[in-house]
Amino acid sequence: MPTPDFVLKLREKVGNDPLLLPGVTAVVLQDVPPGAPISEVPKVLLVKRADNGEWTPVTGIVDPGEEPHAAAVREVLEETGVHVQVEALLGVGAVGPVEYPNGDVTFYMDTAVRCRVIGDPTARVGDDESTDVGWFSVMQMPPMKPRFRLVIGDAVANLRRPAGFAPRLGFQKRDRLR
């Protein structure tokens, strides 16, 4: 789905000036089946963005009045055709500034979540925001920004050891000591 209407209306008023928007990052994992060799690792669903050619987890803008977990489910379905359920909050943190090719500048308060597939995991390009989509071993992902590698690593850590998981997005160790 292209830029949401509410953002286009805001842009009519503020032009390219910075906007703070709610964002969501959905890390969709397929865990290894029980009894699989120890060398097997989870797979992650990634999309290749049409605007910059970069591989990322599914990301998007939370619509006014929409809950972040509902936005994650909606964005994954729109962009990949895969039905998911949110299983865990990975963190909330500031992202940006992001400058788009048209000059728009945006900051995001991003909510990152771990999701699992419900039903058929077959992924396809679902809209014009992506040029490719696929499942990748978390040990053999294509190049991507460090923040996405971090959140994917956190998703795997949360999947494997939820009781011992501590988010890194928007939450630093020194902050836990205060």
HELIX and SHEET records of a PDB file:
HELIX    1   1 ASP A    5  VAL A   14  1                                  10    
HELIX    2   2 PRO A   68  THR A   80  1                                  13    
HELIX    3   3 PRO A  146  ARG A  160  1                                  15    
HELIX    4   4 PRO A  162  GLY A  164  5                                   3    
HELIX    5   5 LYS A  173  ARG A  176  1                                   4    
SHEET    1   A 4 TRP A  55  THR A  56  0                                        
SHEET    2   A 4 LYS A  43  ARG A  49 -1                                        
SHEET    3   A 4 LEU A  19  GLN A  30 -1                                        
SHEET    4   A 4 VAL A  58  ILE A  61 -1                                        
SHEET    1   B 5 TRP A  55  THR A  56  0                                        
SHEET    2   B 5 LYS A  43  ARG A  49 -1                                        
SHEET    3   B 5 LEU A  19  GLN A  30 -1                                        
SHEET    4   B 5 VAL A 105  VAL A 117  1                                        
SHEET    5   B 5 VAL A  84  GLU A  99 -1                                        
SHEET    1   C 3 TRP A  55  THR A  56  0                                        
SHEET    2   C 3 LYS A  43  ARG A  49 -1                                        
SHEET    3   C 3 SER A 130  SER A 137 -1                                        
END                                                                             
